[in-house]
Amino acid sequence: MAEKLKITLVKSPISAVPKHRRTVEALGLTKMHKTVELPDNKATRGMIQQVGYMLKVEEI
């Protein structure tokens, strides 16, 4: 596993399920094409698994 993950929002959460919208906000992604670096742990991986269809994830 990598130390950090680079996560980018590539699909708008407007039409998504409300729970998925809150998960995207919890990841720190507020706008389209915004990128955040988060630690690679089980909590982050779980959130990515839930809303992965809206994200682009890279290991760094």
Secondary structure, DSSP 4 states (H G I P E B T S, - for coil): --SEEEEEE-S-STTS-HHHHHHHHHTT--STT-EEEEE-SHHHHHHHHHHGGGEEEEE-
